[in-house]
Amino acid sequence: MGGPSAEREVSLSTGRECAAALRGEGYEVIEVDAGPDLAARLSEISPDVVFNALHGPYGEDGCVQGMLEWLKIPYTHSGVLASALAMDKEKTKEIYRAEGLPVVDSKLVAREEAAARHVMAPPYVVKPYNEGSSVGVYIVNEGANTPPLLSADMPDVVMVEAFVPGRELTTSVMGLGQGDPGALCVTDILTDGWYDYEAKYAAGGSRHVCPADIPEEITQACLDYATRAHRVLGCRGVSRTDFRWDEARGLDGLILLETNTQPGMTPTSLTPEQAQACGMSFGQLCRWLVEDASCNR
């Protein structure tokens, strides 16, 4: 838990919640704030399983997964390749397209270029191509005269993506093996503005309708698309795929944004809510992840 990424605080919250739930399920749990000595700490502890509650770079981009493979310690969630692919939003889109999944146009450009001129006709979004939790997302509205004023902590290369109006939908997938729960349900995320970092994690920042009150055709499409995304990226454990849906366009208005291989598991998080809606307690969800853990993921 924790770690050095911009999502450190969310990871600490996820770690605390999961540790408490796992203790409630009868496991012995040691909480480790991931630092430069992580490999040494894990070698000293010699755990049966690592529950990966890290978010962002190092934790969900294949780095810690590679270290755990080297140490031969079974771990939860996705492996090296799936984590690295899903963390890179442009690579993810290439894989979506090859699978026939709907996405919008986007490009990778230098931060200086995105800040100097419109590299795409507004409306569009500028965001890091390898961060999660809506960290560093800028919306350029239609008719905007100038490009966004990007903060200095934005990466050297950013993604510029066509803006899709409509609703925020999301679907979690738990494994795809025999007996696994698979795709859970669809949540409709209601906010007063953009579903940004604050809306995701602050109490009252967003309202979740779970299961979503949407047409059955859209529900089934979300379940299908999330399952296919999980499979084609090679995800393991639990993943969550996010959508935008322009309801005025029906099924044609549904597009995939990204797949999260380390969904947040905090009091306001979406995946635990979906598991609960499907009859699985938070403790049972954490237990499933531990029992699913392995190497060679």
C-alpha positions as CSV (number, residue, x, y, z in Angstrom):
1,M,0.0,0.0,0.0
2,G,1.0,3.7,-0.3
3,G,4.0,3.9,-2.6
4,P,5.4,7.0,-4.4
5,S,2.7,7.7,-7.0
6,A,0.3,10.6,-7.2
7,E,-2.3,8.2,-6.0
8,R,-0.5,7.4,-2.7
9,E,-3.3,8.6,-0.4
10,V,-5.9,6.5,-2.2
11,S,-3.7,3.5,-2.0
12,L,-3.2,4.0,1.7
13,S,-7.0,4.1,2.1
14,T,-7.4,1.1,-0.1
15,G,-4.8,-0.8,1.9
16,R,-6.3,0.1,5.3
17,E,-9.8,-1.0,4.2
18,C,-8.6,-4.3,2.7
19,A,-6.3,-5.1,5.6
20,A,-9.2,-4.6,8.0
21,A,-11.5,-6.7,5.8
22,L,-9.0,-9.5,5.5
23,R,-8.4,-9.6,9.3
24,G,-12.2,-10.0,9.6
25,E,-11.9,-13.0,7.3
26,G,-9.3,-14.6,9.6
27,Y,-6.1,-13.8,7.8
28,E,-2.9,-12.5,9.4
29,V,-2.2,-9.2,7.7
30,I,1.0,-7.1,7.7
31,E,0.6,-3.6,6.2
32,V,3.7,-2.5,4.2
33,D,4.1,1.1,2.9
34,A,6.0,0.5,-0.3
35,G,9.3,2.3,-0.4
36,P,12.8,1.8,-2.0
37,D,13.4,-1.1,0.5
38,L,10.3,-3.0,-0.6
39,A,12.0,-6.1,-1.9
40,A,14.1,-6.4,1.3
41,R,11.0,-5.9,3.5
42,L,9.1,-8.7,1.6
43,S,12.0,-11.0,1.7
44,E,12.2,-10.5,5.5
45,I,8.4,-11.0,6.0
46,S,8.2,-13.9,3.5
47,P,4.4,-13.7,3.1
48,D,2.2,-16.4,1.7
49,V,0.5,-13.9,-0.6
50,V,0.9,-10.2,-1.4
51,F,-2.4,-8.3,-1.6
52,N,-1.5,-5.5,-4.0
53,A,-3.3,-2.4,-2.9
54,L,-0.9,0.0,-4.8
55,H,-2.3,2.4,-7.4
56,G,-0.6,4.3,-10.2
57,P,3.0,4.0,-11.5
58,Y,5.1,1.3,-9.9
59,G,2.0,-0.4,-8.4
60,E,-0.2,-1.1,-11.4
61,D,2.1,-0.7,-14.4
62,G,4.0,-4.0,-14.1
63,C,6.9,-2.8,-11.9
64,V,5.9,-4.3,-8.6
65,Q,4.4,-7.3,-10.4
66,G,7.8,-8.0,-12.0
67,M,9.5,-7.8,-8.6
68,L,7.0,-10.2,-7.0
69,E,7.6,-12.7,-9.9
70,W,11.3,-12.4,-9.2
71,L,10.8,-13.1,-5.5
72,K,8.3,-15.9,-6.3
73,I,5.7,-14.5,-4.0
74,P,2.0,-15.0,-5.2
75,Y,0.1,-11.8,-5.6
76,T,-3.3,-10.5,-6.4
77,H,-4.7,-8.7,-9.5
78,S,-3.1,-8.6,-12.9
79,G,0.4,-9.7,-13.9
80,V,3.3,-7.8,-15.6
81,L,2.1,-7.6,-19.1
82,A,-1.6,-6.8,-18.5
83,S,-0.7,-4.2,-15.9
84,A,1.8,-2.5,-18.2
85,L,-0.6,-2.5,-21.2
86,A,-3.7,-1.3,-19.2
87,M,-1.7,1.5,-17.6
88,D,-0.7,2.9,-21.0
89,K,-3.9,4.4,-22.3
90,E,-2.8,4.6,-25.9
91,K,-1.6,1.0,-26.0
92,T,-4.9,0.0,-24.4
93,K,-6.8,1.8,-27.1
94,E,-4.8,0.0,-29.8
95,I,-5.8,-3.3,-28.2
96,Y,-9.5,-2.2,-27.9
97,R,-9.5,-1.3,-31.6
98,A,-8.0,-4.7,-32.6
99,E,-10.8,-6.4,-30.5
100,G,-13.5,-4.3,-32.2
101,L,-14.3,-2.3,-29.1
102,P,-15.5,1.3,-29.6
103,V,-13.1,4.2,-28.7
104,V,-12.7,7.8,-29.7
105,D,-9.8,9.5,-31.5
106,S,-6.8,10.4,-29.5
107,K,-3.1,11.2,-29.9
108,L,0.0,11.5,-27.8
109,V,1.8,14.8,-28.0
110,A,4.5,16.7,-26.0
111,R,3.2,18.6,-23.1
112,E,4.6,21.9,-24.5
113,E,2.7,21.4,-27.7
114,A,-0.6,20.7,-26.0
115,A,-0.1,23.8,-23.9
116,A,0.9,26.0,-26.9
117,R,-1.9,25.3,-29.4
118,H,-5.1,23.2,-30.0
119,V,-3.7,19.9,-31.3
120,M,-7.3,18.8,-31.8
121,A,-10.5,20.7,-32.5
122,P,-12.4,21.4,-29.2
123,P,-14.0,19.9,-27.3
124,Y,-11.2,17.6,-26.1
125,V,-9.6,16.3,-23.0
126,V,-5.9,16.4,-22.0
127,K,-4.6,13.9,-19.5
128,P,-1.6,11.8,-18.6
129,Y,-1.5,8.6,-20.7
130,N,-0.2,6.5,-17.8
131,E,-2.0,7.7,-14.6
132,G,-5.2,6.6,-13.0
133,S,-7.9,8.1,-10.7
134,S,-8.5,11.0,-13.2
135,V,-5.3,12.7,-12.0
136,G,-4.3,15.7,-14.1
137,V,-7.4,15.8,-16.4
138,Y,-8.1,19.0,-18.3
139,I,-11.3,19.6,-20.4
140,V,-11.1,22.1,-23.3
141,N,-14.7,23.1,-24.1
142,E,-16.1,23.8,-27.5
143,G,-15.3,27.4,-28.6
144,A,-12.3,27.7,-26.3
145,N,-9.8,30.3,-27.7
146,T,-6.7,29.0,-26.0
147,P,-5.3,25.6,-25.1
148,P,-5.3,24.5,-21.4
149,L,-2.8,25.9,-18.9
150,L,-1.1,22.6,-17.9
151,S,0.5,22.2,-14.5
152,A,4.2,21.6,-14.3
153,D,3.8,18.2,-12.8
154,M,2.1,16.9,-16.0
155,P,4.3,14.3,-17.8
156,D,6.4,15.3,-20.8
157,V,4.0,13.4,-23.1
158,V,0.2,13.7,-22.7
159,M,-2.8,12.2,-24.3
160,V,-5.2,14.5,-26.2
161,E,-8.6,12.8,-26.6
162,A,-11.9,13.8,-28.2
163,F,-14.4,14.7,-25.6
164,V,-17.5,12.5,-25.4
165,P,-20.6,14.0,-23.8
166,G,-22.9,11.9,-21.7
167,R,-23.0,9.7,-18.7
168,E,-20.2,7.9,-16.8
169,L,-20.7,4.2,-16.6
170,T,-18.4,1.5,-15.2
171,T,-18.4,-2.3,-14.9
172,S,-16.2,-4.6,-12.8
173,V,-15.0,-8.0,-13.9
174,M,-13.9,-10.7,-11.4
175,G,-11.9,-13.4,-13.2
176,L,-13.0,-15.3,-16.3
177,G,-12.3,-18.8,-15.2
178,Q,-14.8,-21.5,-14.5
179,G,-16.8,-20.6,-11.4
180,D,-15.5,-17.0,-11.3
181,P,-18.2,-14.3,-10.9
182,G,-17.2,-12.6,-14.2
183,A,-18.8,-9.2,-15.1
184,L,-20.7,-7.9,-12.1
185,C,-23.1,-5.1,-13.0
186,V,-23.1,-1.5,-14.3
187,T,-22.9,1.6,-12.2
188,D,-24.1,5.0,-13.3
189,I,-21.8,7.7,-11.8
190,L,-23.6,11.0,-11.2
191,T,-21.6,14.2,-10.4
192,D,-22.2,17.9,-10.7
193,G,-19.2,18.2,-13.1
194,W,-16.3,16.1,-14.3
195,Y,-15.7,12.8,-12.6
196,D,-12.3,13.9,-11.3
197,Y,-10.1,12.8,-8.5
198,E,-12.1,14.8,-5.9
199,A,-15.4,13.4,-7.2
200,K,-14.0,9.9,-7.0
201,Y,-12.7,9.9,-3.5
202,A,-14.2,12.6,-1.4
203,A,-17.3,11.7,0.6
204,G,-20.3,13.1,-1.3
205,G,-18.2,13.8,-4.4
206,S,-20.3,11.6,-6.6
207,R,-23.5,9.5,-6.4
208,H,-23.5,5.9,-7.6
209,V,-26.6,4.3,-9.0
210,C,-25.9,0.6,-8.8
211,P,-27.2,-1.2,-10.8
212,A,-27.6,1.6,-13.3
213,D,-31.1,2.6,-14.4
214,I,-30.3,2.3,-18.2
215,P,-31.7,0.4,-21.1
216,E,-31.0,-3.4,-21.0
217,E,-29.2,-3.1,-24.3
218,I,-26.7,-0.7,-22.8
219,T,-26.3,-2.8,-19.7
220,Q,-25.6,-5.9,-21.7
221,A,-23.1,-4.0,-24.0
222,C,-21.2,-2.8,-20.9
223,L,-21.0,-6.3,-19.4
224,D,-19.8,-7.7,-22.8
225,Y,-17.3,-4.9,-23.5
226,A,-15.8,-5.1,-20.0
227,T,-15.5,-8.8,-20.2
228,R,-13.8,-8.6,-23.6
229,A,-11.5,-5.8,-22.4
230,H,-10.5,-7.9,-19.4
231,R,-9.8,-10.9,-21.6
232,V,-8.0,-9.2,-24.4
233,L,-5.7,-7.3,-22.1
234,G,-4.9,-10.5,-20.2
235,C,-6.2,-9.2,-16.8
236,R,-6.4,-11.4,-13.8
237,G,-8.2,-11.0,-10.5
238,V,-10.5,-8.0,-10.6
239,S,-10.6,-5.2,-13.2
240,R,-12.9,-2.3,-13.9
241,T,-13.6,-0.8,-17.3
242,D,-14.9,2.8,-17.6
243,F,-17.3,4.1,-20.3
244,R,-18.9,7.2,-21.5
245,W,-22.4,6.9,-22.9
246,D,-24.1,9.6,-25.0
247,E,-27.7,8.4,-24.6
248,A,-28.9,10.5,-27.5
249,R,-27.0,8.1,-29.8
250,G,-28.1,4.8,-28.2
251,L,-25.6,2.0,-28.5
252,D,-23.5,4.0,-30.9
253,G,-22.9,6.5,-28.1
254,L,-21.2,4.0,-25.8
255,I,-17.4,4.1,-25.8
256,L,-14.6,2.6,-23.7
257,L,-12.3,5.0,-21.8
258,E,-9.9,2.7,-20.0
259,T,-9.5,-0.5,-18.0
260,N,-8.3,-0.3,-14.4
261,T,-6.3,-3.3,-13.2
262,Q,-6.1,-2.1,-9.6
263,P,-9.6,-0.6,-8.9
264,G,-9.9,1.5,-5.8
265,M,-11.3,-0.3,-2.7
266,T,-12.1,2.6,-0.4
267,P,-15.4,3.4,1.3
268,T,-16.6,5.3,-1.8
269,S,-15.2,2.9,-4.4
270,L,-17.2,1.4,-7.2
271,T,-16.0,-2.2,-7.4
272,P,-16.9,-3.1,-3.7
273,E,-20.4,-1.5,-4.4
274,Q,-20.9,-3.7,-7.4
275,A,-19.8,-6.8,-5.6
276,Q,-22.2,-5.9,-2.8
277,A,-25.0,-5.5,-5.3
278,C,-24.2,-9.0,-6.5
279,G,-24.4,-10.4,-3.0
280,M,-20.7,-10.4,-2.1
281,S,-19.6,-8.6,1.0
282,F,-16.4,-6.5,1.1
283,G,-14.7,-9.2,3.1
284,Q,-15.7,-11.9,0.6
285,L,-14.4,-9.8,-2.2
286,C,-11.0,-9.4,-0.5
287,R,-11.0,-13.1,0.3
288,W,-11.7,-14.0,-3.3
289,L,-8.7,-11.9,-4.4
290,V,-6.4,-13.6,-1.9
291,E,-7.5,-17.1,-2.9
292,D,-7.1,-16.1,-6.6
293,A,-3.5,-15.0,-6.1
294,S,-0.6,-16.6,-7.9
295,C,2.7,-16.1,-9.7
296,N,2.9,-16.3,-13.5
297,R,-0.1,-14.0,-14.0
